[in-house]
Amino acid sequence: MREVLAVVYREYLIRRTSPTWLFFDLAVPLLYLLMFGVAFDKALGHGLRIGEAIVPYNAFFLGGVLSMSSFGSAMNQSYGFFVDRDNGIFYEFLTYPMTRGQFLLGKILFQCVMAVVQCVLTIAAGTLILQIGIRWELLPFVFIGMTIGTAGWFFFLAIVAFRIRRNDTFNTVINVAYFVLMFLSSMFYPLEQVPSWLRAISCANPLTWQTDALRFLTIGLGSFSSFMLEAVGFGAFLLLSFWFAVRTLQKAL
Amino acid sequence: MKNVKEIVRLAFTQYLCSDNFIHFTTRVSDFAIEVLDLIKIYQKRRHEPVKAVNGISFEVRQGEIFGLLGPNGAGKTTTIKILTTLLAPTSGAARVAGHDVVADPLGVRKQICVVVQENAIELYLSVRNNFRTFGRFHGLTSREIEERTDRVTELFGLREYLNEKGLDLSGGLKRRVQVAKTFIVDKPIVFLDEATTGMDAFHKRATLEAIKEESRKGRTIVLTTHILDEAEELCDSVAIMNRGRIIARGSVEHVKAMSLRLLYLTLSLETVSQDVLQAIQERNPLNIDIKNNTIEVTVREATAALDVLAAVKQTGLLRHFEITSASLEDVFLQLVDKKASID
């Protein structure tokens, strides 16, 4: 545990020196909800029809914004490997007395805390400004969902970061992946109304699983059984990504 | 004399270990590092495989300063990367502080600290926070870190830079911070890959003294360097690598003796006349180098040196002379050159 906390301490010191990074982590998805969400809510008028229910777009989009912030935080943190490589410190880290797994856990633990803080801000804005009805009793599970989501995406993106040497290539790959994953998921729109081929692909996307789970936990949209199925799916995605990231890091040089 | 020095050093090392000064948690062995038939082949797609390390074997005794020398691309850094668990070997075995680098990499990492070849400091953190993070990673308490930071910043002349960010330091200062970090922890084995690169003469001297001091405390130090004077001054034993192989190893004196008994005769003369030059050339020296009124003659064997000396003395122009044996650099150049021509 000492080793993991040493990495967390280091991440904390670095983040403290970078207000830009802090701004991106804490404010960008919130602004997304307030600007994009409000605009679509007005454009759609009476909200979205999902099954028998009518859901305001703001409320529907909240789960999407939360998974967007998880993904964004993980993306930011995985880009940090390139900064560490440029500083040369990356290779020194790998000689420190800790396992590769402890190193990766430490790297993401601080970011998970940031994701939870971001989640609190987003939910606060959603309820206070946009009057979204939240299932307060499930809030702790939302935090757990944010933590698991951020960690899962970080381990997945870390695999890409270790396999790609150049940061410009990494940026391109990640931005394209982000775009594809976002629009092939339930982040912006309900999948019931999209073409069947798009729905089939989206259902296999872990971002859909995370978004649906967070949507269920925040506003109660969807069934418990599908929530459980997607939560287990994302858990498996997290474990597989972690295992593969550790293996890739062992061969990262 | 060397043996006495060795016995004193071993006794001192044992004393320090018994006092828990250095926390050896592994099996007791005479060797801090054991390398056996180590091979590393880099295999890249669409490229021919490169054998960076080609079956090397050596041992490093506890408390010794060991130098791994060789030209660029010799395989030194690859060897260090394997020993510090950054790379897995293709075949062969290596044990560091009794731990196998492949089977127990964490065990190895708990016993070492490393100055990697790349400049490695936290650019966005102050020098003080660089020490703090490094100390925490190696299990020091905040109080220990503060105390040791004081001592180390004094030693490396970093006190005035403590609150500067890494980003604002010059290349030499960054290197100093990187090296200084390793001296705040008590790991029994230290790897220094080109540690003094980019340092000015003053701080290079301070670093070399600090390395010697740490060695006296019983730490084993493995260093790679291009600066052979540095190796000659510091190392108890060396291995010279070229093209992935070890071409010479042993104590510095032992390796120097491999120079085929080269001797350097420096002759200061009244004037460099034809008679003197002819007298020298008739004795077929290996090399003659004339600088003003001084002639440097390279010969093999002491008898040849005395023969040249006698002949020059007969001309009546000799003021004084000096006979020196080959330096580590001479041996290095000779061995590497010879190996290249054989290959």
HADDOCK unambig.tbl for C-alpha pairs under 7 A between the chains (distance, minus, plus):
assign (segid A and resid 3 and name CA) (segid B and resid 137 and name CA) 6.19 0.50 0.50
assign (segid A and resid 6 and name CA) (segid B and resid 136 and name CA) 5.63 0.50 0.50
assign (segid A and resid 6 and name CA) (segid B and resid 137 and name CA) 5.44 0.50 0.50
assign (segid A and resid 10 and name CA) (segid B and resid 133 and name CA) 5.91 0.50 0.50
assign (segid A and resid 14 and name CA) (segid B and resid 124 and name CA) 6.43 0.50 0.50
assign (segid A and resid 14 and name CA) (segid B and resid 125 and name CA) 6.59 0.50 0.50
assign (segid A and resid 17 and name CA) (segid B and resid 124 and name CA) 6.91 0.50 0.50
assign (segid A and resid 87 and name CA) (segid B and resid 120 and name CA) 5.82 0.50 0.50
assign (segid A and resid 87 and name CA) (segid B and resid 121 and name CA) 6.47 0.50 0.50
assign (segid A and resid 87 and name CA) (segid B and resid 122 and name CA) 6.75 0.50 0.50
assign (segid A and resid 87 and name CA) (segid B and resid 123 and name CA) 6.66 0.50 0.50
assign (segid A and resid 88 and name CA) (segid B and resid 118 and name CA) 5.50 0.50 0.50
assign (segid A and resid 88 and name CA) (segid B and resid 119 and name CA) 5.61 0.50 0.50
assign (segid A and resid 88 and name CA) (segid B and resid 120 and name CA) 4.35 0.50 0.50
assign (segid A and resid 89 and name CA) (segid B and resid 120 and name CA) 4.33 0.50 0.50
assign (segid A and resid 89 and name CA) (segid B and resid 121 and name CA) 5.73 0.50 0.50
assign (segid A and resid 89 and name CA) (segid B and resid 122 and name CA) 6.72 0.50 0.50
assign (segid A and resid 92 and name CA) (segid B and resid 116 and name CA) 6.36 0.50 0.50
assign (segid A and resid 92 and name CA) (segid B and resid 120 and name CA) 6.72 0.50 0.50
assign (segid A and resid 94 and name CA) (segid B and resid 86 and name CA) 6.60 0.50 0.50
assign (segid A and resid 95 and name CA) (segid B and resid 84 and name CA) 6.20 0.50 0.50
assign (segid A and resid 95 and name CA) (segid B and resid 85 and name CA) 6.79 0.50 0.50
assign (segid A and resid 95 and name CA) (segid B and resid 86 and name CA) 6.81 0.50 0.50
assign (segid A and resid 95 and name CA) (segid B and resid 109 and name CA) 5.88 0.50 0.50
assign (segid A and resid 95 and name CA) (segid B and resid 114 and name CA) 6.86 0.50 0.50
assign (segid A and resid 96 and name CA) (segid B and resid 109 and name CA) 5.95 0.50 0.50
assign (segid A and resid 96 and name CA) (segid B and resid 137 and name CA) 6.65 0.50 0.50
assign (segid A and resid 97 and name CA) (segid B and resid 106 and name CA) 6.20 0.50 0.50
assign (segid A and resid 97 and name CA) (segid B and resid 109 and name CA) 4.72 0.50 0.50
assign (segid A and resid 97 and name CA) (segid B and resid 110 and name CA) 4.70 0.50 0.50
assign (segid A and resid 97 and name CA) (segid B and resid 138 and name CA) 6.60 0.50 0.50
assign (segid A and resid 98 and name CA) (segid B and resid 106 and name CA) 6.37 0.50 0.50
assign (segid A and resid 99 and name CA) (segid B and resid 106 and name CA) 6.32 0.50 0.50
assign (segid A and resid 253 and name CA) (segid B and resid 87 and name CA) 6.92 0.50 0.50
